[in-house]
Amino acid sequence: MYRMENFKPDTFQPTRFESDHIIKLNGDDIPYHSVCEDNVFYNSEGKPIASIYSYSYFRSDIKDTRERPVIFAYNGGPGSSCMYVHAGFLGTRRITYGEPDRPTAFGPYEVIDNPNCLIDIADLVLIDPVGTGYGVLLDENEKKNFLGIEEDAEALLNFIESWLRRYNRMLSPKYLVGESYGCTRSANAAGMAATGGKNRGFGFGFDGIVMIGNTVTVGKYFARELTVEPSVLGFPTYAGVNWYHNHPSDQPVKEFVMEAKKFADTEYLLALYKGESLSEDEREHIIAKVCYYTGVSREYLIRHGLKIDDDNYRQEVLKTKGKAVSRYDGRMTRPLLEPEVDEVKKGLWDDATADRYDNYFYTAVTGDLLPYLDVKLDRNYISSARFYKDWNIETERGTTAEQLRNAMTRRPGTRVFFANGWFDLCTEFGYVFHTLDHAGLPKDRVYVKGYNSGHMIYIGEENIKELTDDIRKFILGEDPTKE
C-alpha cells in the first residue's frame, strides 16, 4: 500500500501562507487577510503525527473583534476535504452555477468573487480534516487517534481551541457549519465541548450550529440502526423528487411533500405494519397513493411488498424515460445503464452530481482559490479519502443526537439550524423530522428549512443566495426560516 501524499513524512515542515485582498459586497469594498496553514498534532515525544489544514479569512478593517463571529466550516465523508463548502458557497471566491443538471463535467469553468460571501459579518475558517485536502496523517500508527466519530470530533475541538488562542478570538461568537458527515462532526464536537473529551475538558462552547444535509440522528451512524421503516423515513424525499420531475400536482413543493409525509406517517406506516392482513381494497388504495406521491410503478410496489428502497428508487422514478436520478441531488439525471438490472448489486452505481461537479470543485480549488490565496504547497490535494473501512463508529457518550442535546442544554443559548434539500436522496429530510421528534432538543432554539435543492443546497444561483441569506439571518440572531 502506498501513501497518497507526494512527500516523505520525515521531511514534513509546517507551512503558512498569507495574502491580502478586497472583495466588493453590496456596493462596499471589504478588505480581508487570508492565512492558510498547517495545524500540527504532536505525540508525547514531540514528533509531528498529523495536521489539520485551515484556510482563514479575516476582515482586516475590524479593530475590535470581541463581538465579531467566527464560522468554522467543513464537509463530511468522513474523509472529504472542505472543497465543496469552500468553493461552493463560503469562500471569497466560488464557482458559478448555471442549470443544476449541467450537460458536461468539463469546462469552461468560471470562478468569481463570491457576491454571497459572509465575510462582511463574520470571519471564516475552512477546514481540511486530517488526511483530506492538504491535511495529512504523518504516522499511520496514529490512525486510531483521528479516524473515528469521537476521535475526529476531539481533534476538531483541539484545533479550534488552538486557533482561537492563536488569533485572540476566545471572546468572539463561534459557529460551526458542517455538511453531511460534517453534521455528525458538529454535533459530537459541540457535545464534547460541553461535557468533555476522552482525556480533558473544554472551556468554550458554540453560539450556533448550521447543519447542511442532516446526519444527526438517534442512531449511532447515518441512521442505519434506527428501528423505523426506511420507506417511511424516505417518503418525503421521494415525493419531492417525483414533484420535481413528474409534476403530479400544482402545489408548491413544500405543501406536496408535507402532505405526502402526513400520508406516510399514518396510512402508509399502518399498511406496512399490517402487511398481508390488508384487505384488497386497502391494498389498492395504498398502492395508488404511493404511486401518486413517489412516482414508482404499481409493479414495483407489488414486487417489493409495498416498500421502497432508496437505491432502487433512483432507478425507478424516471425509468420510463430511461434515466436514473442522483443520490446527492434528485434534480440531476443520467441514462440508465441497464434498465432491467439492479445496478447497485452489479456494482454499476454512479452518481450524476459527483460526475458533473467533482471536476468543477476540484479545479476551482486547485486552479483558482489556492493560487489566489498564494498557497504554494508541494503536496497532493486529496479531495476525498476512503476512511470508511478504518472509521471507529463506537462512542462512549451516547448517540449523535444525544450529543447535540448535551450541547444545547449544557451550553444554554446554543441555537441550531437544520437546512436540507427537498431532493436530497443522500440524507433524506425524513431523518430531520425523526430527529426533532425523538432527540429531546430544545425546540425554541431549533430552526428547520427545506430548499429546492439536493445534498449540496448551494448548487444553483438562487439556491446559494437563499442559503447564505438564511445563514446570515441565523448569525445575526434572527429566525432564518422567516421570509
N, C-alpha and C positions, 0 to 999 in steps of 0.2 A: 504494500500500500504506500503510495507516495503522498507527499504533502501538497496541499493546494497552493500555499504561498510560494512565491518565487524568490525567497530569500532564506538564508540559514538562520534558525532560531538563535544560535550562539553569536550571530553578528547583529542581532536586533538592537537598534538605538531608537529611543522615543523621538517623535517628530512633533513639530509645531509650526504652523504656517499662519501668517496674519495678513490681512488686507483691508482696505478702506474703500467704501462705495457710497453712492447716493441712489435712492430709488424714489420715483415720484408716485405718491399715493393720494388720490382725491385732490389733485392740484398742488400738493405740498411736496417739497423736496425733503426726504427723510435721509439723513446721513447715518451710515452704520459701519461698524467694525466687525470683522469676522475673525474667529480663531478656530482653526482646525487642528486637532491634536490627539496624540495617544494619551490614554489614561491607564497607567500601568498597575497591575496587581503583582505583588511580590510574595514569595514564600517566606517561611520563618528564617531562612538563611540569607534573605535579601536578594534572592535571584528572581528576575522577572519571569512570570509564568503565563501572563495573558495581558491583553489590552482591549479596552473598550475605546472605540474611536468616536470622537464627537465633533460636530460642526456647530459652532456657537455664533449667533448673530446678536450683536448689541447695538441698540440705537445709541449713537455717540453724542447726541446733543442733550442727554438727560444728566443733570448734575446730581440729583437725589434719587437713588434707585430703591429706597426703602419701601415704596408703595408700588413699584413697577413690577408687574407679574413676569414670571419666567415659565415658559412652556417647555417641558421635556417630552420629546416625541420619538416614536419608533414604530416599526412594523411588527410582524408576527413570526409565523412559521410553525414552531420555533426553528430558527435558522435563517430568517430573512434579514437582509440589510434594511436600512431605512430609505432606500432609493425611491420607493413609491410615495411615501408621505413627503419626502424631501423635494423631489422633482415634480410631484403631482399636485401639491397644494400649499405646503407650508413654507418652503424656501423662498428667498427673494427672487429667484428665477425658477420658472416652471415650464413644462411643455404646454402646447396649445391643444385644444380639443375641437375637432370637427364633429361629424357624425360618429356617435359612440361605436357603432358596428363598422369600423373603418375597413376598407377593402384590402389593405395590404399591411404587412408587418414592417415594411421598409419605408425609407424617406420619400420625399424630403421631410426631415424632422425640423420642427421650429421650437426654439426655446426663447422665452421672452422675460422681461422684468415682470414679476408677478403683481398684477393690479389688485389682487385679492389678499396680498400678504398682510399678516397681523403684526408686523414689526412696529407699526405706529403705536400699538397699545401694549406690546409685550416683547421681551427678548426671547429668542428661540434657540433651543438646543436640540439638534437632530442626532440620533444615537445609533451607531452600528454596534450591536452586542458582540461579545467575544466570538470569534470565528466567522463573522459576517462582514461584508463590506471591507473596510480597512481594519476592522477589529481582528485580532489574532489570538490564537491559542498557541503559546510558545512551548508548552510542555504537555505532551499527550497524556502523561500520568496525572495531570490535574483536571482532566475532563469532569471528574466526579464533583468538582467544586464549582462548576459553571453550567453543566448541561442537565438541567432539571427544573421543575416548577419552582421549588423553594430556592435552589442554588442560583438560578437566573435572577429571581426577584431580589435576593440579597445582594448579588453583585451590582444590580442596578442601584440599589439604595446606597451602597458604599461609594459608587461613582458619583451619585447626586450629592451626597454629603461632602465629598472631596471638592466637587465643582463649586458648591455653594460657599465653602470656606475660601477657596482659591480666589473667587471673584467677589467676596464680601457681600453675598446675597441671602444670608440666612433670614433677614427681615422681610424679604420680598415675598409676595403671594406666589405659591407654587402650584403648577398644574401639570397633570400627566395627560398626554394624548396618545392612545395606543390603538392600533388597528389589528383586527383578527386576534391571533395569539397575544398580540400586544395588550388586549383587554385582560386576558389571564395574567399577564405580567403586571399590569397596573393594579389589579385587584389584590394580588398577593403582595406586591411591594407596599401598597398603602396599608394593608393589614399588618404586615411585619413592622412598618414604621410605627404603628400604634401599639403592637403587642410584643415586639422584639424579634430578632432573628435567631439563628441557631446558637450563636455564641455571644451575642451582645444586644443591647437595646439601642434605639434611635430616638433622638430628641426633637424630631421635626415631623410635620405631617403635611398633607396636601389640601389646599383650599378647594380644588376641583379636579374631577377626572372625566375625560371625554372618551367614551367607548365607541369606536367605529367598527362595525361588524362584530357583534357581541359574541364572546366566548366565555362570558361569566355565566355559570350555570350551577345548579345544585348537584351536579355530577362532578367527579374528580377531574375529568379531562375531556373537553369537547363534547360533553353531554352524553357520551356513549354508555354511561352506566345509569342513566335515568330510566326509571320503571314507568315510562309513559309511552304510549303508542306513537312511534315516529311519524306515522301517516297523519296523525292529528297535529303534531307539532309543526310539521312541514306544510300543512294545508294552506295557511295564509299566503305563504310564498308561492306555492303552486298556483293559487288564484291570481296573484299579482302577475306572474309570468304569462299566464293564459290571457289575462286582461290586456297585457301589452301587445301580444302577437295576434290574438284571435278576436278581440273586441266583442266579447259576449254580451256586454252591457254598455250603455251610455253613461253609467255612473262614473264619478271620479274614482281613481284607483283606490284611495283610502276607504271610501264608502263600500266599494265592491269587496275589498279584502276583509274589512271588518264584518261585513255581512257573511262572507264565507267562513270566517273564524267562528262566528256565533253558531253556524250550522255544524262545523266540525266539533265544537265543544259540547254539542248536545246530541243531535240526531245521529251524526256520523260516529261519534265515540260510542254511543249506546249500541249502534248497529254492529260495530266491530266486536263489542263485548258479547253480543247475543249470537253472532256467528250463524251457524246453521239452524238456529231456532227462529230466525227471521221468517215471517210469512212471505209468500211470493210477492204480494203487493208491497210489503215493506221493503223487500229487497230491491224491487224495480224502482221504487221511489228513491231509495238511497243511490242506486246506480245513476239515475237520471240527474240527480242533484250534483253528485260528484263529477260527472262528465261535464255538466254546465259550468261549475266553478273552476275546474282544473284543466279541462281540455283533453283529458285522456279518453280513450275509446271504451265502449262497453265491453268489448272483447278483452281488453287489457285488465279491466277490473274483475271480470269473471275468472280470468286466468290466475289472478293474484289474490283471490279471496277478498276482494273489495279494498285491499290495501295498496298504497302507492310507495314505491321505493324511489328515493331521490335520484340515485344513479340512473335507473330506468326511465324516470320521469323526463330527464333531459333529452332522451332519445325519443320519447313517446309524444310529447306535446306538439311537435311540428313534424311528426312522422309522415303525414300525408303530403307534406311539402318537401320531403326528402332532406330535412335539416335536423340538427341537434342544437340545443341551446347550451350556453356556457354555465358551468358551475359557479364561477365567480360573478357573472353578470348575465342574467337571463335575457337581457336585450340583445346579446351578441350570439351569432349563429355560425355554424359551419355545416358542410354537407355530411349526411350520414355516411359512414364508411361502408357498413354492411347493414342495411335496414332490417333484415330479418335475423340478425345475430346479436347476442348480448355482447356489446363491445367491451364492457368492463371485464367480464370473465375471460375474454380472449386477449386482454392486455392491450386493446387498441385505443383506450381512452386518451383523449387530449382535450384541450380547453381553448375555446375561441378567444377569450380575454387574454390569457397568457400568450397565445400565439400572436396576437396583434400588438400587445403592449409591452411585453418584456424587453424586446429590442429597443423600443422607443425610450422607456425609462432608463435602461442601462446606457444607451447612447447619450441621453441628455445629461446624466450624472457624470459619466467619464469624459464625454466630449465637450461639455459646456460648463457645468457647475463647478467641477473640481479645478479646471484651468482658470475659470473666472475668480475663484477664491484663492488662486495662486498656490494650489496644492501640487507639489512636485514630489511624488512618492513612488518609489520603485517596488511596488507590491501589486499583486493581482487584486482587483476589486471583486470580491466574492458576492454576487447578487443574492445567492441563497446557498445554504449548506444543508446536507442531508443529516440532520441531527435526530430524526425520529427514533432511529434504532438505539441511540445512546441516551435518549432523554429519560430522566428519572421522573416518573409521574406520581411517585409516592409522596404524601405530605403528612406532616405531624400536626398541622394546625387546622384540620378540617377542610371543607371544600372551598373552592374559589369564591363562591357566593358568600360563604361564611366569613371569609377574609375581607370581602368588601363590606359586609355588615360591621365587622370589627372596626374597620377604618372609619365608617360613618358614625358609629356610636361612641367609640373611644376617642375620636377626634371630632367632637360636636361642631357642626358648621360645614363639614366637608359635603360638597354637592357633587352629583353625578349626572352626566348627560349621556343617554344611550341614543346613538344615531345609527340607523340601519336602513339599508336599501330594500324596497319592496321586492326587488327582483334578484336578491342575493340568495342563491341556492347553496352557498358555502356555509354561511352562518345565518340560518333562516330566522325570520322575525318571530316565529312561534317560541323560540327559546328565550327571547327577551321577555315575552309575556309570561312564560313559565317562571323565569327568574323573579320577576316582580310579584308573582302570586305566591311564591314559596320561600323567598330568601330572607324575609323579615327586614327589608331595608326601610329606613325612614322615608315614607312616601313624599313628605313635604319638601324633601331635598333631592328628589329624583325627577328627571325630565326625560321624556321619550319622544322621538320623532321619526317618522318614516319618510324616505326620499324616493323620488322616481329614478332610481339608480340601482347598482348592484353592490358588490362587496366593497369596491373602492368607490365610495359615494361621490367623489370629486370628478369622476370621468364625465366630462361634458361641461361646456361653459356655464350653462345655467346651474348645473349641479354644484360646481366649485363655488360659485357666488353664493348660492343658498347655504351651503355648509359653512363656509368661512364667515358669512354674516351671522349665522346662528352661534358659532363658537365665540365670535366677538361679543354677542349679547351675553353669553354664559360667563365669559371672563369679566365682563363689566357688571356682573351681578344681576342681570335681567333674566327673564324666562325665555329661553331660546325657542320654545315651541309656539310662542305668541306671534301672530302676524304683525 
